[in-house]
């Protein structure tokens, strides 16, 4: 059997890991979109790196677009097998993929207007809303903590990864040549002191492990300070400078954490009386889905639910639906908080909000999670004095801030704690994915010091034999 890494190989996004058994059976782990890779993004997403029609089945770790976003392209190019996922991932994936197709349609329509003025040919999206809808019929729900059949000779089990609602590590038992090979893919590992979710679960002893490494060489700030730090940014921007606090935020996970913190401030009478706009139809839908799975919340949130039946709602909160409502926010120059997708500020309505507010020193753009260095968010976080948005150059006059404590990815300690259930001497090889190359090399050395004998950092499209 072999495994080939067609995404998230020495990059953070684009998760696609393809297993090929000796009998020719092919199983795909995730089918994610590359994000925030600058000019390389479109070229990387143009090709899957394998023939979609040859894949027999797919197992999806969670709904984030860098893990699910090319599923419609996979189906469009000939995949007809089953896509296994948890129930919450099933619900979230449908709204995320439809939203991804809508954003592509709208962004490309905007870009093509500019291309037409320059007498350039139009470009096409990766897939349409119809393509996304067609892929939903292939999704199949499986609960955590039970083994299910993927295909003849292959069983899988999901364990809670604690990253977002429904996120899972994928454990496989593969029978080949009369023996059983055990492989586990981490997906994205969450934090052991998450604001909302229960901690990652242990997983069965594995022969091979594929592990993410987004924060494989760093430690997060204390999560307990998040609400206080958010309060300080609101006070500084909206009260003292009388500006807008603009927060690029992933619709699933991060937006709900922000709303939870704002609800806490409201309950404590510490939230300034400024309107809060969640300008993302997807975020509204995702929040309703998150609310429908309270069993995945941690003990602290479950206790709060006994006295507050909606920990994501508070006076002054507005969910923005239409484009006209979104534009009206930019025409309103009063102090406010705007939470909008995407988290890396590379797509969606957030780009318009940044473009409209980046040249005003009263405003703040607050980054609350990981950004690829080449993404708009990454360039802002790295202190660029001028950025390009929709083909136009903007001086960065607004303040740019960051809150590292809100990451949904585990740091080095969390990743090592997730691995602690394993006997390292029994693990034949660890593959490190989902990280910047320098971080992965650092994490490789750390894991070898912890007793893992062979630790590989795959290159894009690199293939390995496992037995």
PyMOL commands that set and color helices and strands:
alter all, ss='L'
color gray80, all
select helices_A, chain A and resi 40-46+52-54+65-68+71-76+87-117+129-136+223-240+254-267+281-291+294-296+299-304+323-331+349-357+376-381+404-406+412-419+424-426+437-449
alter helices_A, ss='H'
color red, helices_A
select strands_A, chain A and resi 2-7+16-20+26-29+57-59+82-85+139-141+148-151+154-160+168-176+179-185+208-212+244-248+275-278+317-319+336-340+364-367+386-389+392-395+399-402+429-433+455-456+463-465
alter strands_A, ss='S'
color yellow, strands_A
deselect
rebuild
show_as cartoon
